[in-house]
Amino acid sequence: MEEKKERIAQLEDYIMKKCLWQFHSRAWDRKTQNENILLKATQLLCDEPVELETPLDRCYWADALSLIEGFRSNYKWLAALSKEEIKELMQGLKERIDFVTITGSLNAELTDPRY
C-alpha cells in the first residue's frame, strides 16, 4: 500500500510540474479534463482501444499520449505492472488529481457562478 501511494505521488508530481491541462479555471472543466485524459492514458498504458471520434476525444488523446510518454520515460517501474495494477494506480492518481485540482483547491474562482 505504501508503494502504491509513493507511485501515485510520483505521477502526481509529474503532472503538476509538466502538464498545463490541470489549470483550467472552472471546476467542471478540470473534472472533465482529469476524467478524459487519465482515462485515455490508462487505456493507452493497457494497450486498449481509445475512442477518437470527436475533435475533443483527439485532444484528450494527444494530452494522454504526451503524459504516458513522460510516465514511461521517467518511471521505469511502470513497465513491470500488470494491466489491473495500472488501472488501480491510475484510478488512485485520478482521485488524487481531482482532490488537488478541484475538491481540495482553495481557488474560489473554480466555483464562482459568474465566471
C-alpha positions in Angstrom: 0.0 0.0 0.0 2.8 2.4 0.8 4.5 1.6 -2.5 1.2 2.5 -4.3 1.0 5.8 -2.5 4.6 6.6 -3.4 4.0 5.8 -7.1 0.8 7.9 -7.2 2.8 10.8 -5.6 5.5 10.4 -8.3 2.9 10.5 -11.1 1.1 13.4 -9.4 4.3 15.4 -9.2 5.0 14.8 -12.9 1.5 16.1 -13.8 1.7 19.1 -11.5 5.1 20.1 -12.9 4.8 19.2 -16.6 1.1 19.4 -17.6 -0.9 22.5 -18.1 -4.3 20.9 -18.5 -5.0 20.7 -14.8 -5.1 24.6 -14.6 -8.5 25.2 -16.2 -10.3 28.0 -14.5 -13.6 26.2 -13.7 -14.2 23.1 -11.6 -16.3 21.3 -14.3 -13.5 21.9 -16.9 -11.0 20.4 -14.6 -13.2 17.4 -13.8 -13.8 16.7 -17.5 -10.1 17.1 -18.3 -9.0 14.8 -15.4 -11.6 12.2 -16.3 -10.9 12.1 -20.0 -7.1 12.5 -20.1 -6.5 10.0 -17.3 -9.0 7.5 -18.8 -7.3 7.7 -22.2 -3.9 7.5 -20.6 -5.0 4.3 -18.7 -6.3 2.8 -22.0 -3.0 3.6 -23.8 -0.9 2.2 -20.9 -3.0 -1.0 -21.0 -3.0 -1.3 -24.8 -6.7 -0.9 -25.0 -8.7 0.8 -27.8 -9.1 4.6 -27.4 -12.1 6.4 -28.7 -11.1 9.1 -31.2 -14.5 10.0 -32.7 -14.6 13.7 -31.9 -12.1 16.6 -32.0 -12.3 16.7 -28.2 -11.6 13.0 -28.0 -8.5 13.5 -30.1 -7.4 16.5 -27.9 -7.7 14.4 -24.8 -5.8 11.6 -26.6 -3.0 13.9 -27.5 -2.6 15.1 -23.9 -2.8 11.4 -22.7 -0.2 10.3 -25.2 2.2 13.0 -24.1 1.5 12.1 -20.5 2.2 8.4 -20.8 5.4 9.1 -22.8 6.6 11.1 -19.9 5.5 8.5 -17.4 7.2 5.7 -19.3 10.5 7.6 -19.7 10.6 8.7 -16.1 9.1 5.8 -14.2 10.6 2.5 -15.5 8.7 0.6 -12.8 5.5 1.2 -14.8 6.6 -1.4 -17.4 6.5 -4.2 -14.7 2.9 -3.6 -13.7 0.0 -5.7 -14.9 -3.0 -4.1 -16.6 -5.0 -4.5 -13.4 -2.2 -2.8 -11.4 -2.0 0.0 -13.9 -5.8 0.6 -13.7 -5.8 0.6 -9.9 -2.8 3.0 -9.9 -4.4 5.3 -12.4 -7.7 5.4 -10.5 -5.8 6.4 -7.4 -4.0 9.0 -9.4 -7.3 10.4 -10.8 -8.7 10.6 -7.2 -5.6 12.4 -6.1 -5.6 14.8 -9.0 -9.3 15.5 -8.5 -8.6 16.4 -4.9 -5.6 18.6 -5.6 -7.1 20.4 -8.5 -10.8 20.6 -7.6 -12.2 19.5 -4.2 -9.2 20.4 -2.1 -8.3 23.6 -4.1 -8.7 26.9 -2.3 -9.1 28.7 -5.6 -12.5 30.4 -5.2 -12.7 31.0 -9.0 -13.4 27.3 -9.5 -16.9 27.7 -8.1 -17.8 31.3 -8.9 -21.1 31.2 -10.8 -20.3 34.4 -12.6 -17.1 33.1 -14.1 
